[in-house]
């Protein structure tokens, strides 16, 4: 029973045994040993390629020698009873050879399976563990010295078979050591090629790598982590991403257009997200190139960076889309003059943007490895401390809500707060900004606005007051004064821009759910008073108290100017002159007695 016959159906193993025996021959030169070593390396490299081409076939159908071991152990017991000592040694050595090969095949199978389950660092660690176990097992197996058997020179067929089995066993130990050496030497190559195998690219990759020109180039660039196949894949991927970039943008465009609620905003949305989308595509390309460079494996830190970057970009894109839609909606509201408070929309947009930012921050923290459960639960404990530390900010926020719900003033209103006066530019979450009439900007905390008196000049629908006192001289006749007062009153009642009791106003356009005076609520004044008022020190005063129909300042000034000119005409018609402050001096003279 010779070992060769048992391994005849295993060409690779038979060839390696032949090469080991050649190297161990006493007449083998150093040059021949070097050639044999090169041939061994080439054979191992080819075998590795075969394993990776059909890895599952090897794993599921690898050669197992358990049946041979079982049969030999039965024969060993029989030969022991018969006293065939050389036959016992022959078969025991062969059993060791089979066990060694079983252990070797189990190790290779485990390593091949690990290729699909681990990253490169884990894979290296696992290989080292497998090597240590294999060496430990072989050390336990190789517990007998057979040198004395090899030294025997007897004309016995069984002894010669035993000696040949011993030589083959020692050769298998050397082969096992070579297997460990070449697995370690080819670990990077094996891990890299396995990745191509997962994408069904192993055959073309091996075909390219085995060409003479690729082997020459790889010998130069492999030390830098590159290979001909990697470079070709990087070029192909870059071209595909460049082509797909336009295709994906068109797909996004068609997707947005198909959504009815976004259709009319599609052009503006696409214009706003085009640049961020291009950045996303560029970084996806960079990530894929890095993925290829690291043999289809992610690099932990870089993976986290790309995930966080994509989360930030996605948050920015959502932010842009929401604000683009909001800006268009605001423009539509301003165009059609809908009765919607613009400040409510502005505050709503800010709140939505704040929520988007918070969600984006939580996603970034999650991707960075933070424990969101701990963070969110910590907010309950830290909420009180935060509330105390930011009580002014909270007061301003609730002040904003109070302003919005109380309807004291709105954007564009002319208000006076303490000594501050101007037009409301924006009601923000924290402050309200005013544009003063000397074109300065003032920011007033909302908490102050809710606790101070606010005078709003814009809360008037009809009636802006015109009040004056016209003084005439004391030498005026009473009849002329009576006529002038009556004519001024009549002039004001007939004036088309002065509000009177007969002036109509459409109350239906301003319905209210409050049980209050409608005129006082919406700001309607129609009072018209013209009376001789008082005898002042230097004049007789006529009180004129009325309201222009328009509340617009420039129109009010025009009406007031017209009223003043008409009053002057009436006084002239009635021979009345304007009085002005004067003082009369009287000189007393003493008459001689």
SULLIN-V188351 format. One record per residue. N is the residue number from 1. RES is the residue in one letter. PSI is psi in radians with two decimals (* if undefined). Layout:
((N/RES/PSI) (N/RES/PSI))
This chain:
((1/X/1.87) (2/X/2.63) (3/X/-0.64) (4/X/-0.69) (5/X/-0.60) (6/X/-0.55) (7/X/0.23) (8/X/-0.57) (9/X/0.13) (10/X/1.46) (11/X/-0.74) (12/X/-0.82) (13/X/-0.74) (14/X/-0.73) (15/X/-0.74) (16/X/-0.66) (17/X/-0.76) (18/X/-0.76) (19/X/-0.69) (20/X/-0.76) (21/X/-0.69) (22/X/-0.75) (23/X/-0.52) (24/X/-0.11) (25/X/2.48) (26/X/-0.46) (27/X/0.18) (28/X/2.24) (29/X/2.92) (30/X/-0.68) (31/X/-0.72) (32/X/-0.67) (33/X/-0.73) (34/X/-0.72) (35/X/-0.73) (36/X/-0.72) (37/X/-0.71) (38/X/-0.71) (39/X/-0.70) (40/X/-0.80) (41/X/-0.74) (42/X/-0.73) (43/X/-0.72) (44/X/-0.69) (45/X/-0.75) (46/X/-0.71) (47/X/-0.66) (48/X/-0.77) (49/X/-0.71) (50/X/-0.74) (51/X/-0.83) (52/X/-0.52) (53/X/-0.65) (54/X/1.05) (55/X/-0.77) (56/X/-0.60) (57/X/-0.77) (58/X/-0.77) (59/X/-0.71) (60/X/-0.42) (61/X/0.51) (62/X/2.68) (63/X/2.21) (64/X/2.34) (65/X/0.36) (66/X/-0.67) (67/X/-0.73) (68/X/-0.72) (69/X/-0.76) (70/X/-0.79) (71/X/-0.74) (72/X/-0.65) (73/X/-0.59) (74/X/-0.74) (75/X/-0.68) (76/X/-0.76) (77/X/-0.71) (78/X/-0.81) (79/X/-0.55) (80/X/-0.74) (81/X/-0.59) (82/X/-0.14) (83/X/0.37) (84/X/1.43) (85/X/-0.76) (86/X/-0.65) (87/X/-0.67) (88/X/-0.80) (89/X/-0.80) (90/X/-0.84) (91/X/-0.59) (92/X/-0.73) (93/X/-0.68) (94/X/-0.65) (95/X/-0.74) (96/X/-0.70) (97/X/-0.76) (98/X/-0.73) (99/X/-0.68) (100/X/-0.76) (101/X/-0.66) (102/X/-0.82) (103/X/-0.69) (104/X/-0.79) (105/X/-0.68) (106/X/-0.72) (107/X/-0.81) (108/X/-0.73) (109/X/-0.76) (110/X/-0.69) (111/X/-0.71) (112/X/-0.67) (113/X/-0.65) (114/X/-0.36) (115/X/-0.61) (116/X/-0.09) (117/X/-0.19) (118/X/2.71) (119/X/3.06) (120/X/-0.70) (121/X/-0.79) (122/X/-0.67) (123/X/-0.75) (124/X/-0.77) (125/X/-0.75) (126/X/-0.71) (127/X/-0.74) (128/X/-0.70) (129/X/-0.74) (130/X/-0.71) (131/X/-0.75) (132/X/-0.75) (133/X/-0.71) (134/X/-0.78) (135/X/-0.68) (136/X/-0.75) (137/X/-0.76) (138/X/-0.59) (139/X/-0.70) (140/X/-0.61) (141/X/-0.67) (142/X/1.13) (143/X/0.16) (144/X/2.39) (145/X/2.05) (146/X/0.29) (147/X/-0.58) (148/X/-0.56) (149/X/-0.70) (150/X/-0.46) (151/X/-0.26) (152/X/2.51) (153/X/1.38) (154/X/2.67) (155/X/1.25) (156/X/2.16) (157/X/-0.75) (158/X/-0.69) (159/X/-0.74) (160/X/-0.66) (161/X/-0.72) (162/X/-0.76) (163/X/-0.67) (164/X/-0.68) (165/X/-0.66) (166/X/-0.77) (167/X/-0.75) (168/X/-0.63) (169/X/-0.81) (170/X/-0.64) (171/X/-0.68) (172/X/-0.60) (173/X/-0.72) (174/X/-0.69) (175/X/-0.72) (176/X/-0.71) (177/X/-0.69) (178/X/-0.67) (179/X/-0.80) (180/X/-0.74) (181/X/-0.84) (182/X/-0.55) (183/X/-0.74) (184/X/-0.71) (185/X/-0.64) (186/X/0.25) (187/X/-0.73) (188/X/-0.81) (189/X/-0.76) (190/X/-0.79) (191/X/-0.74) (192/X/-0.85) (193/X/-0.57) (194/X/-0.60) (195/X/-0.70) (196/X/-0.59) (197/X/-0.65) (198/X/-0.52) (199/X/0.27) (200/X/0.62) (201/X/0.10) (202/X/-0.72) (203/X/-0.88) (204/X/-0.60) (205/X/-0.80) (206/X/-0.64) (207/X/-0.72) (208/X/-0.81) (209/X/-0.50) (210/X/-0.05) (211/X/2.57) (212/X/-0.74) (213/X/-0.67) (214/X/-0.68) (215/X/-0.67) (216/X/-0.80) (217/X/-0.75) (218/X/-0.60) (219/X/-0.42) (220/X/-0.73) (221/X/-0.18) (222/X/-0.50) (223/X/-0.36) (224/X/0.12) (225/X/0.11) (226/X/2.89) (227/X/2.90) (228/X/-0.75) (229/X/-0.75) (230/X/-0.82) (231/X/-0.74) (232/X/-0.75) (233/X/-0.70) (234/X/-0.72) (235/X/-0.78) (236/X/-0.78) (237/X/-0.73) (238/X/-0.74) (239/X/-0.75) (240/X/-0.73) (241/X/-0.69) (242/X/-0.70) (243/X/-0.75) (244/X/-0.43) (245/X/-0.84) (246/X/-0.73) (247/X/-0.77) (248/X/-0.69) (249/X/-0.72) (250/X/-0.71) (251/X/-0.74) (252/X/-0.72) (253/X/-0.84) (254/X/-0.61) (255/X/-0.78) (256/X/-0.71) (257/X/-0.60) (258/X/-0.35) (259/X/1.96) (260/X/-0.70) (261/X/-0.33) (262/X/-0.06) (263/X/-0.80) (264/X/-0.20) (265/X/0.05) (266/X/-0.79) (267/X/-0.80) (268/X/-0.68) (269/X/-0.82) (270/X/-0.67) (271/X/-0.63) (272/X/-0.51) (273/X/-0.04) (274/X/-0.87) (275/X/-0.85) (276/X/-0.65) (277/X/-0.67) (278/X/-0.69) (279/X/-0.72) (280/X/-0.80) (281/X/-0.69) (282/X/-0.78) (283/X/-0.55) (284/X/-0.74) (285/X/-0.77) (286/X/-0.74) (287/X/-0.72) (288/X/-0.69) (289/X/-0.73) (290/X/-0.69) (291/X/-0.75) (292/X/-0.77) (293/X/-0.69) (294/X/0.56) (295/X/0.88) (296/X/0.59) (297/X/2.47) (298/X/2.65) (299/X/2.14) (300/X/-0.98) (301/X/-0.77) (302/X/-0.68) (303/X/-0.79) (304/X/-0.71) (305/X/-0.83) (306/X/-0.70) (307/X/-0.80) (308/X/-0.72) (309/X/-0.76) (310/X/-0.67) (311/X/-0.73) (312/X/-0.77) (313/X/-0.72) (314/X/-0.75) (315/X/-0.75) (316/X/-0.71) (317/X/-0.79) (318/X/-0.73) (319/X/-0.79) (320/X/-0.79) (321/X/-0.82) (322/X/-0.77) (323/X/-0.56) (324/X/-0.83) (325/X/-0.73) (326/X/-0.75) (327/X/-0.67) (328/X/-0.74) (329/X/-0.75) (330/X/-0.73) (331/X/-0.73) (332/X/-0.72) (333/X/-0.76) (334/X/-0.60) (335/X/-0.80) (336/X/-0.06) (337/X/0.87) (338/X/2.68) (339/X/1.07) (340/X/2.28) (341/X/2.07) (342/X/-0.57) (343/X/-0.54) (344/X/-0.74) (345/X/-0.77) (346/X/-0.80) (347/X/-0.71) (348/X/-0.73) (349/X/-0.72) (350/X/-0.69) (351/X/-0.75) (352/X/-0.77) (353/X/-0.68) (354/X/-0.74) (355/X/-0.74) (356/X/-0.77) (357/X/-0.70) (358/X/-0.79) (359/X/-0.77) (360/X/-0.73) (361/X/-0.73) (362/X/-0.69) (363/X/-0.76) (364/X/-0.77) (365/X/-0.71) (366/X/-0.79) (367/X/-0.48) (368/X/-0.07) (369/X/0.15) (370/X/2.62) (371/X/1.76) (372/X/-0.58) (373/X/-0.78) (374/X/-0.68) (375/X/-0.84) (376/X/-0.66) (377/X/-0.56) (378/X/-0.44) (379/X/-0.58) (380/X/-0.72) (381/X/-0.74) (382/X/-0.13) (383/X/-0.73) (384/X/-0.78) (385/X/-0.72) (386/X/-0.75) (387/X/-0.73) (388/X/-0.69) (389/X/-0.48) (390/X/0.66) (391/X/-0.59) (392/X/-0.73) (393/X/-0.72) (394/X/-0.69) (395/X/-0.71) (396/X/-0.68) (397/X/-0.82) (398/X/-0.48) (399/X/-0.69) (400/X/-0.83) (401/X/-0.71) (402/X/-0.74) (403/X/-0.77) (404/X/-0.69) (405/X/-0.41) (406/X/-0.37) (407/X/0.61) (408/X/-0.74) (409/X/2.88) (410/X/3.04) (411/X/2.37) (412/X/-0.14) (413/X/2.59) (414/X/1.97) (415/X/2.84) (416/X/2.17) (417/X/2.01) (418/X/-2.10) (419/X/0.17) (420/X/2.30) (421/X/2.42) (422/X/-3.05) (423/X/2.34) (424/X/2.09) (425/X/-0.85) (426/X/2.47) (427/X/1.85) (428/X/-3.08) (429/X/-0.46) (430/X/-0.76) (431/X/2.78) (432/X/2.29) (433/X/2.38) (434/X/2.50) (435/X/1.96) (436/X/2.93) (437/X/-0.21) (438/X/0.33) (439/X/0.48) (440/X/2.85) (441/X/2.36) (442/X/2.33) (443/X/2.09) (444/X/2.14) (445/X/2.42) (446/X/-0.48) (447/X/-0.58) (448/X/-0.74) (449/X/-0.57) (450/X/-0.27) (451/X/0.08) (452/X/2.80) (453/X/2.27) (454/X/2.14) (455/X/2.12) (456/X/1.91) (457/X/-0.20) (458/X/-0.17) (459/X/0.94) (460/X/2.29) (461/X/-0.67) (462/X/2.23) (463/X/1.85) (464/X/2.22) (465/X/2.40) (466/X/2.00) (467/X/2.26) (468/X/2.84) (469/X/2.04) (470/X/2.10) (471/X/2.33) (472/X/2.86) (473/X/2.76) (474/X/-0.28) (475/X/0.16) (476/X/2.55) (477/X/2.55) (478/X/-0.63) (479/X/-0.71) (480/X/-0.67) (481/X/-0.76) (482/X/-0.73) (483/X/-0.71) (484/X/-0.76) (485/X/-0.77) (486/X/-0.72) (487/X/-0.67) (488/X/-0.75) (489/X/-0.77) (490/X/-0.69) (491/X/-0.73) (492/X/-0.68) (493/X/-0.52) (494/X/-0.22) (495/X/2.26) (496/X/-0.30) (497/X/0.17) (498/X/2.30) (499/X/2.35) (500/X/3.11) (501/X/-0.37) (502/X/-0.11) (503/X/2.24) (504/X/2.62) (505/X/2.39) (506/X/1.64) (507/X/-0.38) (508/X/-0.50) (509/X/-0.17) (510/X/1.09) (511/X/2.62) (512/X/2.56) (513/X/0.12) (514/X/2.51) (515/X/1.31) (516/X/2.98) (517/X/2.14) (518/X/-0.69) (519/X/-0.73) (520/X/-0.58) (521/X/-0.81) (522/X/-0.11) (523/X/1.23) (524/X/2.14) (525/X/2.24) (526/X/0.18) (527/X/2.36) (528/X/2.02) (529/X/2.24) (530/X/1.96) (531/X/2.65) (532/X/2.12) (533/X/-0.83) (534/X/2.81) (535/X/1.73) (536/X/2.95) (537/X/-0.60) (538/X/0.01) (539/X/2.86) (540/X/2.10) (541/X/2.37) (542/X/2.12) (543/X/2.24) (544/X/2.05) (545/X/1.97) (546/X/3.11) (547/X/2.35) (548/X/2.65) (549/X/-0.69) (550/X/2.50) (551/X/0.03) (552/X/2.33) (553/X/-0.87) (554/X/-0.70) (555/X/-0.65) (556/X/-0.72) (557/X/-0.67) (558/X/-0.79) (559/X/-0.78) (560/X/-0.74) (561/X/-0.77) (562/X/-0.71) (563/X/-0.73) (564/X/-0.77) (565/X/-0.72) (566/X/-0.65) (567/X/-0.72) (568/X/-0.73) (569/X/-0.73) (570/X/-0.74) (571/X/-0.70) (572/X/-0.70) (573/X/-0.50) (574/X/0.34) (575/X/0.65) (576/X/2.48) (577/X/2.56) (578/X/2.38) (579/X/2.75) (580/X/2.73) (581/X/2.27) (582/X/2.88) (583/X/2.29) (584/X/2.36) (585/X/2.33) (586/X/2.27) (587/X/2.17) (588/X/2.36) (589/X/2.40) (590/X/2.13) (591/X/2.32) (592/X/2.42) (593/X/*))
